[in-house]
Amino acid sequence: MADSCLTGFAEEIDDLAKEYESMKELHKKYKDKLEEVQSMQKKCATLVGHQKKRYKQIAEGIKEKSPGLSGEEKAKCNELKTLVEDRKKNCIEVLDTLPRSNNFLLSTTLGPVSVSILSKKDRFAYKEEYERFKLYLSIIMLVGATINTFFIKNRICDACYHFLLVWFYCTLVIRESILRHNGSRIKGWWVVHHYLTVMLTAILLIWPDSVSYRMFRNQFMLFSLYLSVVQLIQYYYQSGCLYRLRALGEKSDMYITVEGFQNWMWRGLTFLLPFLFVAYTWQLYNAYSLYHIAKHPECNEWMVPVASVIFLCLFLGNMITTSGVILTKFKAMQSTSSSPKNKGS
């Protein structure tokens, strides 16, 4: 019986021999192609670097010579400027399909491993997974904040919730760095915002169970609860905006939702802004409350004034950035409506 089983296994192995040899041959071809692709990527990167350097020099030379040119020469100069700008844009498009070295944050957290996503399909899939991650964690944080606000008032449960916040924002910073590395347009204040939030949540995690903590605890839990609700509303609103704009071909697939108001979210403005401004005002109120708690005779923790300053920075950054976007968009709409073309139509 055992001999027949072994004979059967041997026959199966023999049957697989041809397929096994084909697999080895295909794998060898794959490794050769992979080495060839890596070699071509390095060559392309070198050529693009040389092209960008030369076009920069040419553009500077054209700029120096252009003031003293005649009419025909000036027209030729403008043509050359346009050609140089087009070539520079093409170089950037080529760079987008090549692996790039990691920035400082990615190098320190992930090391030299490449996080470049070369396929547009894979980039979009990673962005979609990032959006789902934010949605699921927002729901979990909403549940956690509700439990801590109304049902359980225990420092250990609070610490677990604060740890969740620290982990969420740290993960968000790394994921957004990977997205930005691969062409997402999030930048400026919203990047700084997450670094400040990581610092704030870490402070809340290590804050001892003192008089000052208990004075601020309920206010923060209510704030977290409201912020989780706003994040869910914001996710569905922003996702709807992006879906419509992408369907119309007006926005890139690598645009992502952020904790604030952006140019592409102008449609349905009155729906989202009140929620955002209430959250920003609450951040100011948190800063004000912590400032007064810091003056309490039983408050000896350094976390109180530092958290107050961070909340104030978050309020100012959010308010200034969002107001700036609204003002810029409003001016653009006014200039469009007052243009001669619109007046004549």
Contacts in CASP RR format, 6 or more apart in sequence:
PFRMAT RR
TARGET T0000
AUTHOR 0000-0000-0000
METHOD contacts of the structure
MODEL  1
MADSCLTGFAEEIDDLAKEYESMKELHKKYKDKLEEVQSMQKKCATLVGH
QKKRYKQIAEGIKEKSPGLSGEEKAKCNELKTLVEDRKKNCIEVLDTLPR
SNNFLLSTTLGPVSVSILSKKDRFAYKEEYERFKLYLSIIMLVGATINTF
FIKNRICDACYHFLLVWFYCTLVIRESILRHNGSRIKGWWVVHHYLTVML
TAILLIWPDSVSYRMFRNQFMLFSLYLSVVQLIQYYYQSGCLYRLRALGE
KSDMYITVEGFQNWMWRGLTFLLPFLFVAYTWQLYNAYSLYHIAKHPECN
EWMVPVASVIFLCLFLGNMITTSGVILTKFKAMQSTSSSPKNKGS
41 98 0 8 1.000
41 99 0 8 1.000
44 94 0 8 1.000
44 98 0 8 1.000
45 95 0 8 1.000
45 98 0 8 1.000
48 91 0 8 1.000
48 94 0 8 1.000
48 95 0 8 1.000
48 98 0 8 1.000
49 91 0 8 1.000
51 87 0 8 1.000
51 91 0 8 1.000
52 88 0 8 1.000
52 91 0 8 1.000
55 84 0 8 1.000
55 87 0 8 1.000
55 88 0 8 1.000
55 91 0 8 1.000
58 80 0 8 1.000
58 84 0 8 1.000
59 81 0 8 1.000
59 84 0 8 1.000
59 88 0 8 1.000
62 77 0 8 1.000
62 80 0 8 1.000
62 81 0 8 1.000
62 84 0 8 1.000
65 77 0 8 1.000
66 74 0 8 1.000
66 77 0 8 1.000
69 77 0 8 1.000
96 183 0 8 1.000
97 118 0 8 1.000
98 116 0 8 1.000
98 118 0 8 1.000
99 114 0 8 1.000
99 116 0 8 1.000
99 118 0 8 1.000
100 116 0 8 1.000
100 181 0 8 1.000
101 107 0 8 1.000
102 110 0 8 1.000
102 111 0 8 1.000
102 112 0 8 1.000
102 113 0 8 1.000
102 114 0 8 1.000
102 115 0 8 1.000
102 181 0 8 1.000
103 177 0 8 1.000
103 181 0 8 1.000
105 173 0 8 1.000
105 174 0 8 1.000
105 177 0 8 1.000
106 115 0 8 1.000
106 174 0 8 1.000
106 177 0 8 1.000
106 178 0 8 1.000
106 181 0 8 1.000
109 174 0 8 1.000
110 174 0 8 1.000
115 178 0 8 1.000
115 181 0 8 1.000
115 182 0 8 1.000
116 181 0 8 1.000
116 182 0 8 1.000
117 123 0 8 1.000
117 126 0 8 1.000
117 178 0 8 1.000
117 182 0 8 1.000
120 253 0 8 1.000
123 182 0 8 1.000
123 183 0 8 1.000
123 253 0 8 1.000
123 254 0 8 1.000
124 253 0 8 1.000
124 254 0 8 1.000
126 178 0 8 1.000
126 179 0 8 1.000
126 182 0 8 1.000
127 179 0 8 1.000
127 184 0 8 1.000
127 253 0 8 1.000
127 254 0 8 1.000
127 256 0 8 1.000
130 175 0 8 1.000
130 176 0 8 1.000
130 179 0 8 1.000
130 256 0 8 1.000
131 235 0 8 1.000
131 239 0 8 1.000
131 256 0 8 1.000
131 257 0 8 1.000
133 171 0 8 1.000
133 175 0 8 1.000
134 172 0 8 1.000
134 231 0 8 1.000
134 235 0 8 1.000
134 257 0 8 1.000
135 232 0 8 1.000
135 235 0 8 1.000
137 168 0 8 1.000
138 228 0 8 1.000
138 231 0 8 1.000
138 232 0 8 1.000
138 235 0 8 1.000
139 228 0 8 1.000
139 232 0 8 1.000
140 164 0 8 1.000
141 161 0 8 1.000
141 164 0 8 1.000
141 165 0 8 1.000
141 168 0 8 1.000
141 224 0 8 1.000
141 228 0 8 1.000
141 231 0 8 1.000
142 225 0 8 1.000
142 228 0 8 1.000
142 229 0 8 1.000
142 232 0 8 1.000
144 161 0 8 1.000
144 164 0 8 1.000
145 161 0 8 1.000
145 221 0 8 1.000
145 224 0 8 1.000
145 225 0 8 1.000
145 228 0 8 1.000
146 225 0 8 1.000
147 157 0 8 1.000
148 157 0 8 1.000
148 158 0 8 1.000
148 161 0 8 1.000
148 221 0 8 1.000
149 218 0 8 1.000
149 221 0 8 1.000
149 222 0 8 1.000
149 224 0 8 1.000
149 225 0 8 1.000
153 217 0 8 1.000
155 209 0 8 1.000
155 213 0 8 1.000
158 217 0 8 1.000
158 221 0 8 1.000
159 205 0 8 1.000
161 224 0 8 1.000
162 201 0 8 1.000
162 204 0 8 1.000
162 205 0 8 1.000
163 205 0 8 1.000
165 201 0 8 1.000
165 204 0 8 1.000
165 205 0 8 1.000
165 224 0 8 1.000
166 198 0 8 1.000
166 201 0 8 1.000
166 202 0 8 1.000
166 205 0 8 1.000
169 194 0 8 1.000
169 197 0 8 1.000
169 198 0 8 1.000
169 201 0 8 1.000
170 198 0 8 1.000
172 194 0 8 1.000
173 194 0 8 1.000
173 195 0 8 1.000
173 198 0 8 1.000
176 184 0 8 1.000
176 186 0 8 1.000
176 191 0 8 1.000
176 194 0 8 1.000
176 256 0 8 1.000
179 186 0 8 1.000
179 254 0 8 1.000
179 256 0 8 1.000
180 186 0 8 1.000
180 187 0 8 1.000
180 191 0 8 1.000
182 254 0 8 1.000
183 254 0 8 1.000
184 254 0 8 1.000
184 255 0 8 1.000
184 256 0 8 1.000
185 252 0 8 1.000
185 254 0 8 1.000
185 255 0 8 1.000
185 256 0 8 1.000
186 256 0 8 1.000
186 258 0 8 1.000
189 317 0 8 1.000
189 318 0 8 1.000
189 320 0 8 1.000
189 321 0 8 1.000
190 258 0 8 1.000
190 259 0 8 1.000
190 260 0 8 1.000
190 321 0 8 1.000
193 259 0 8 1.000
193 314 0 8 1.000
193 317 0 8 1.000
193 318 0 8 1.000
196 310 0 8 1.000
196 313 0 8 1.000
196 314 0 8 1.000
197 314 0 8 1.000
199 310 0 8 1.000
200 307 0 8 1.000
200 310 0 8 1.000
200 311 0 8 1.000
200 314 0 8 1.000
203 303 0 8 1.000
203 306 0 8 1.000
203 307 0 8 1.000
203 310 0 8 1.000
204 220 0 8 1.000
204 303 0 8 1.000
204 307 0 8 1.000
206 303 0 8 1.000
207 213 0 8 1.000
207 301 0 8 1.000
207 303 0 8 1.000
207 307 0 8 1.000
208 301 0 8 1.000
210 298 0 8 1.000
210 299 0 8 1.000
210 300 0 8 1.000
210 301 0 8 1.000
211 296 0 8 1.000
211 298 0 8 1.000
211 299 0 8 1.000
212 293 0 8 1.000
212 294 0 8 1.000
212 296 0 8 1.000
212 298 0 8 1.000
212 299 0 8 1.000
212 301 0 8 1.000
212 303 0 8 1.000
212 304 0 8 1.000
213 301 0 8 1.000
215 293 0 8 1.000
215 296 0 8 1.000
216 286 0 8 1.000
216 289 0 8 1.000
216 290 0 8 1.000
216 293 0 8 1.000
216 304 0 8 1.000
219 286 0 8 1.000
219 289 0 8 1.000
220 286 0 8 1.000
223 282 0 8 1.000
223 283 0 8 1.000
223 286 0 8 1.000
226 278 0 8 1.000
226 279 0 8 1.000
226 282 0 8 1.000
227 279 0 8 1.000
230 275 0 8 1.000
230 276 0 8 1.000
230 278 0 8 1.000
230 279 0 8 1.000
231 259 0 8 1.000
233 272 0 8 1.000
233 275 0 8 1.000
234 257 0 8 1.000
234 259 0 8 1.000
234 260 0 8 1.000
234 272 0 8 1.000
234 275 0 8 1.000
234 276 0 8 1.000
235 257 0 8 1.000
237 265 0 8 1.000
237 271 0 8 1.000
237 272 0 8 1.000
238 257 0 8 1.000
238 258 0 8 1.000
238 265 0 8 1.000
239 257 0 8 1.000
241 264 0 8 1.000
241 265 0 8 1.000
241 267 0 8 1.000
242 251 0 8 1.000
242 255 0 8 1.000
242 257 0 8 1.000
242 264 0 8 1.000
244 267 0 8 1.000
245 251 0 8 1.000
245 264 0 8 1.000
246 252 0 8 1.000
246 253 0 8 1.000
246 255 0 8 1.000
250 264 0 8 1.000
251 264 0 8 1.000
255 264 0 8 1.000
259 318 0 8 1.000
260 276 0 8 1.000
260 318 0 8 1.000
260 321 0 8 1.000
260 322 0 8 1.000
261 272 0 8 1.000
261 273 0 8 1.000
261 276 0 8 1.000
261 322 0 8 1.000
261 325 0 8 1.000
261 326 0 8 1.000
262 325 0 8 1.000
263 325 0 8 1.000
263 328 0 8 1.000
263 329 0 8 1.000
265 272 0 8 1.000
266 329 0 8 1.000
269 326 0 8 1.000
273 322 0 8 1.000
273 326 0 8 1.000
276 318 0 8 1.000
276 322 0 8 1.000
277 319 0 8 1.000
277 322 0 8 1.000
279 318 0 8 1.000
280 315 0 8 1.000
280 318 0 8 1.000
280 319 0 8 1.000
280 322 0 8 1.000
281 315 0 8 1.000
283 311 0 8 1.000
283 312 0 8 1.000
283 314 0 8 1.000
283 315 0 8 1.000
283 318 0 8 1.000
284 311 0 8 1.000
284 312 0 8 1.000
284 315 0 8 1.000
286 307 0 8 1.000
286 308 0 8 1.000
286 311 0 8 1.000
287 308 0 8 1.000
287 309 0 8 1.000
287 311 0 8 1.000
287 312 0 8 1.000
287 315 0 8 1.000
288 308 0 8 1.000
290 304 0 8 1.000
290 305 0 8 1.000
290 307 0 8 1.000
290 308 0 8 1.000
290 311 0 8 1.000
291 305 0 8 1.000
291 308 0 8 1.000
293 299 0 8 1.000
293 304 0 8 1.000
294 304 0 8 1.000
294 305 0 8 1.000
294 308 0 8 1.000
336 342 0 8 1.000
END
